[in-house]
Amino acid sequence: MKVDIYTMKGKKLEKQANLPKGIFEAPINEDLMHQAFVRQIANGRAGTHSTKGRSEVRGGGRKPWRQKGTGRARQGTIRAPQWVGGGGVFTPKPRDYSKKMPKKMRRAALRSALSVKAADQEIKLVDKLAMDNGKTKAMSISLNKVAGEKSVLLVMAEKNEDYMNVSKASRNLPKVTPLLASYLNIRDLLNHDLVIMSVDSIKAIEAYLG
């Protein structure tokens, strides 16, 4: 698959780049992508929620009134669930939400997601993804020329000075996420309208998913 190459100013260059067929034209498996997406969301949950049950609430050790003869309903403790300040019923406790998924399946899901993006023409290549400085305004102007109002995932090959400048410049742009090619993941791919890659990031993705 041949893709046009642009500059950061939105100018289309005469040369084109070839996207690896095994990664960007792979079989599309929606069920596998969904499974990988759910796994990533679940693994991001802390699972530290905790509320108290009736045995953990302070107080309520004495029976509030005698069992019979008062005309009121029988009660054993003022910390039962029906009382204000009482313990909860089936309260959430700390737990592990993480899900396991074989590496081959995770990478196949990434290839499927990249193939969907490529088929929908939602992948754009730039000759060099870099900024002279970390100014947000300059980044916003450049991305408006290339992507318009779409949300953008910026994929770069390595963590160098260019990556640091791009990260700093896009920090305050809510629709822009910078990412290293080796950290490519299903959630970021599916949550952004457009994927902008530097040309040198293709080799990094091929080394990761090839």
One Martini backbone bead per residue (centre of mass of N, CA, C, O) as a GRO file, in nm:
protein
  210
    1MET     BB    1   0.093   0.038   0.026
    2LYS     BB    2   0.047   0.367  -0.079
    3VAL     BB    3   0.163   0.681   0.068
    4ASP     BB    4   0.147   0.991   0.134
    5ILE     BB    5   0.358   1.279   0.185
    6TYR     BB    6   0.404   1.517   0.443
    7THR     BB    7   0.414   1.806   0.598
    8MET     BB    8   0.366   2.006   0.881
    9LYS     BB    9   0.224   2.225   0.667
   10GLY     BB   10   0.052   2.033   0.445
   11LYS     BB   11   0.250   1.945   0.228
   12LYS     BB   12   0.272   1.772  -0.066
   13LEU     BB   13   0.467   1.527  -0.174
   14GLU     BB   14   0.602   1.337  -0.435
   15LYS     BB   15   0.651   1.120  -0.248
   16GLN     BB   16   0.634   0.776  -0.132
   17ALA     BB   17   0.508   0.513   0.084
   18ASN     BB   18   0.545   0.190   0.213
   19LEU     BB   19   0.324  -0.034   0.351
   20PRO     BB   20   0.308  -0.306   0.525
   21LYS     BB   21   0.104  -0.567   0.452
   22GLY     BB   22   0.105  -0.736   0.730
   23ILE     BB   23  -0.010  -0.467   0.890
   24PHE     BB   24  -0.202  -0.277   0.676
   25GLU     BB   25  -0.333  -0.575   0.537
   26ALA     BB   26  -0.479  -0.725   0.746
   27PRO     BB   27  -0.685  -0.911   0.900
   28ILE     BB   28  -1.012  -0.840   1.018
   29ASN     BB   29  -1.081  -0.849   1.382
   30GLU     BB   30  -1.324  -0.741   1.585
   31ASP     BB   31  -1.322  -0.931   1.831
   32LEU     BB   32  -1.020  -0.894   1.896
   33MET     BB   33  -1.027  -0.588   1.941
   34HIS     BB   34  -1.232  -0.593   2.170
   35GLN     BB   35  -1.069  -0.770   2.364
   36ALA     BB   36  -0.821  -0.579   2.382
   37PHE     BB   37  -0.973  -0.330   2.483
   38VAL     BB   38  -1.094  -0.450   2.743
   39ARG     BB   39  -0.825  -0.530   2.867
   40GLN     BB   40  -0.698  -0.247   2.889
   41ILE     BB   41  -0.919  -0.120   3.063
   42ALA     BB   42  -0.903  -0.327   3.297
   43ASN     BB   43  -0.589  -0.286   3.359
   44GLY     BB   44  -0.645   0.028   3.448
   45ARG     BB   45  -0.766  -0.068   3.703
   46ALA     BB   46  -0.724  -0.052   4.047
   47GLY     BB   47  -0.927  -0.183   4.268
   48THR     BB   48  -0.962   0.014   4.558
   49HIS     BB   49  -1.238  -0.030   4.640
   50SER     BB   50  -1.410   0.058   4.964
   51THR     BB   51  -1.663  -0.061   5.187
   52LYS     BB   52  -1.869  -0.092   5.463
   53GLY     BB   53  -1.993  -0.315   5.664
   54ARG     BB   54  -2.156  -0.412   5.952
   55SER     BB   55  -1.879  -0.530   6.083
   56GLU     BB   56  -1.710  -0.235   6.032
   57VAL     BB   57  -1.882  -0.054   6.187
   58ARG     BB   58  -1.905   0.173   6.421
   59GLY     BB   59  -2.078   0.030   6.657
   60GLY     BB   60  -2.366  -0.148   6.768
   61GLY     BB   61  -2.334  -0.354   7.026
   62ARG     BB   62  -2.620  -0.278   7.117
   63LYS     BB   63  -2.934  -0.324   7.184
   64PRO     BB   64  -3.165  -0.076   7.144
   65TRP     BB   65  -3.401  -0.285   7.224
   66ARG     BB   66  -3.617  -0.482   7.318
   67GLN     BB   67  -3.781  -0.738   7.167
   68LYS     BB   68  -4.037  -0.690   7.355
   69GLY     BB   69  -4.317  -0.451   7.416
   70THR     BB   70  -4.284  -0.174   7.224
   71GLY     BB   71  -4.412  -0.192   6.910
   72ARG     BB   72  -4.157  -0.244   6.766
   73ALA     BB   73  -3.924  -0.336   6.577
   74ARG     BB   74  -3.687  -0.553   6.559
   75GLN     BB   75  -3.347  -0.498   6.694
   76GLY     BB   76  -2.984  -0.549   6.705
   77THR     BB   77  -2.875  -0.283   6.544
   78ILE     BB   78  -2.760   0.047   6.440
   79ARG     BB   79  -2.569  -0.101   6.190
   80ALA     BB   80  -2.768  -0.166   6.000
   81PRO     BB   81  -2.863  -0.109   5.673
   82GLN     BB   82  -3.144   0.052   5.759
   83TRP     BB   83  -2.953   0.246   5.892
   84VAL     BB   84  -2.821   0.532   5.969
   85GLY     BB   85  -2.480   0.445   5.947
   86GLY     BB   86  -2.476   0.186   5.825
   87GLY     BB   87  -2.405  -0.080   5.662
   88GLY     BB   88  -2.354  -0.239   5.378
   89VAL     BB   89  -2.456  -0.418   5.085
   90PHE     BB   90  -2.249  -0.564   4.894
   91THR     BB   91  -1.970  -0.448   4.911
   92PRO     BB   92  -1.699  -0.315   4.784
   93LYS     BB   93  -1.383  -0.466   4.703
   94PRO     BB   94  -1.082  -0.537   4.657
   95ARG     BB   95  -0.964  -0.597   4.313
   96ASP     BB   96  -0.888  -0.783   4.018
   97TYR     BB   97  -0.929  -0.684   3.662
   98SER     BB   98  -0.738  -0.838   3.511
   99LYS     BB   99  -0.638  -0.954   3.184
  100LYS     BB  100  -0.564  -1.213   2.968
  101MET     BB  101  -0.332  -1.210   2.672
  102PRO     BB  102  -0.184  -1.305   2.416
  103LYS     BB  103   0.059  -1.168   2.224
  104LYS     BB  104  -0.049  -1.255   1.944
  105MET     BB  105  -0.333  -1.128   1.984
  106ARG     BB  106  -0.249  -0.836   2.039
  107ARG     BB  107  -0.098  -0.796   1.765
  108ALA     BB  108  -0.335  -0.869   1.583
  109ALA     BB  109  -0.513  -0.634   1.679
  110LEU     BB  110  -0.323  -0.409   1.581
  111ARG     BB  111  -0.327  -0.488   1.281
  112SER     BB  112  -0.630  -0.448   1.248
  113ALA     BB  113  -0.640  -0.145   1.326
  114LEU     BB  114  -0.441  -0.046   1.107
  115SER     BB  115  -0.609  -0.155   0.867
  116VAL     BB  116  -0.855   0.021   0.917
  117LYS     BB  117  -0.713   0.293   0.894
  118ALA     BB  118  -0.603   0.250   0.607
  119ALA     BB  119  -0.878   0.193   0.463
  120ASP     BB  120  -0.993   0.489   0.579
  121GLN     BB  121  -0.769   0.706   0.556
  122GLU     BB  122  -0.627   0.746   0.878
  123ILE     BB  123  -0.332   0.774   0.750
  124LYS     BB  124  -0.043   0.983   0.805
  125LEU     BB  125   0.248   1.109   0.650
  126VAL     BB  126   0.560   1.240   0.763
  127ASP     BB  127   0.879   1.328   0.718
  128LYS     BB  128   0.875   1.511   0.999
  129LEU     BB  129   0.830   1.489   1.353
  130ALA     BB  130   0.864   1.830   1.436
  131MET     BB  131   0.999   2.091   1.656
  132ASP     BB  132   1.165   2.381   1.735
  133ASN     BB  133   0.955   2.384   1.971
  134GLY     BB  134   0.721   2.390   2.264
  135LYS     BB  135   0.482   2.525   2.107
  136THR     BB  136   0.142   2.511   2.094
  137LYS     BB  137   0.065   2.700   1.860
  138ALA     BB  138   0.240   2.566   1.640
  139MET     BB  139   0.105   2.288   1.660
  140SER     BB  140  -0.187   2.375   1.600
  141ILE     BB  141  -0.136   2.487   1.316
  142SER     BB  142  -0.021   2.228   1.187
  143LEU     BB  143  -0.266   2.035   1.250
  144ASN     BB  144  -0.484   2.197   1.097
  145LYS     BB  145  -0.355   2.140   0.813
  146VAL     BB  146  -0.362   1.817   0.838
  147ALA     BB  147  -0.644   1.751   1.040
  148GLY     BB  148  -0.795   1.971   1.170
  149GLU     BB  149  -1.055   1.864   1.404
  150LYS     BB  150  -0.916   1.614   1.466
  151SER     BB  151  -0.811   1.351   1.626
  152VAL     BB  152  -0.464   1.280   1.737
  153LEU     BB  153  -0.201   1.045   1.659
  154LEU     BB  154   0.139   1.057   1.748
  155VAL     BB  155   0.398   0.881   1.572
  156MET     BB  156   0.714   0.773   1.697
  157ALA     BB  157   1.021   0.614   1.700
  158GLU     BB  158   1.177   0.798   1.922
  159LYS     BB  159   1.338   0.916   2.220
  160ASN     BB  160   1.388   1.250   2.163
  161GLU     BB  161   1.395   1.579   2.106
  162ASP     BB  162   1.146   1.576   1.922
  163TYR     BB  163   0.958   1.430   2.119
  164MET     BB  164   0.974   1.640   2.348
  165ASN     BB  165   0.861   1.879   2.182
  166VAL     BB  166   0.593   1.749   2.098
  167SER     BB  167   0.489   1.689   2.384
  168LYS     BB  168   0.494   1.982   2.485
  169ALA     BB  169   0.312   2.109   2.253
  170SER     BB  170   0.060   1.885   2.315
  171ARG     BB  171  -0.031   1.901   2.619
  172ASN     BB  172  -0.283   2.131   2.566
  173LEU     BB  173  -0.411   1.919   2.361
  174PRO     BB  174  -0.692   1.722   2.382
  175LYS     BB  175  -0.667   1.578   2.070
  176VAL     BB  176  -0.359   1.505   2.152
  177THR     BB  177  -0.125   1.216   2.107
  178PRO     BB  178   0.176   1.111   2.202
  179LEU     BB  179   0.376   0.830   2.053
  180LEU     BB  180   0.539   0.547   2.060
  181ALA     BB  181   0.574   0.274   1.860
  182SER     BB  182   0.630   0.069   2.106
  183TYR     BB  183   0.334   0.188   2.245
  184LEU     BB  184   0.130   0.067   2.082
  185ASN     BB  185  -0.237   0.079   2.103
  186ILE     BB  186  -0.575   0.011   2.087
  187ARG     BB  187  -0.700   0.259   2.228
  188ASP     BB  188  -0.557   0.491   2.071
  189LEU     BB  189  -0.643   0.403   1.787
  190LEU     BB  190  -0.966   0.410   1.842
  191ASN     BB  191  -0.973   0.718   1.984
  192HIS     BB  192  -0.874   0.819   1.699
  193ASP     BB  193  -0.915   0.961   1.385
  194LEU     BB  194  -0.595   1.013   1.355
  195VAL     BB  195  -0.280   0.900   1.208
  196ILE     BB  196   0.045   1.031   1.271
  197MET     BB  197   0.343   0.960   1.090
  198SER     BB  198   0.654   0.894   1.070
  199VAL     BB  199   0.856   0.741   0.851
  200ASP     BB  200   1.050   0.602   1.071
  201SER     BB  201   0.810   0.444   1.226
  202ILE     BB  202   0.765   0.199   1.040
  203LYS     BB  203   1.011   0.029   1.130
  204ALA     BB  204   0.928   0.012   1.428
  205ILE     BB  205   0.658  -0.134   1.376
  206GLU     BB  206   0.778  -0.375   1.222
  207ALA     BB  207   0.957  -0.473   1.463
  208TYR     BB  208   0.699  -0.516   1.652
  209LEU     BB  209   0.476  -0.661   1.425
  210GLY     BB  210   0.630  -0.845   1.199
   0.00000   0.00000   0.00000
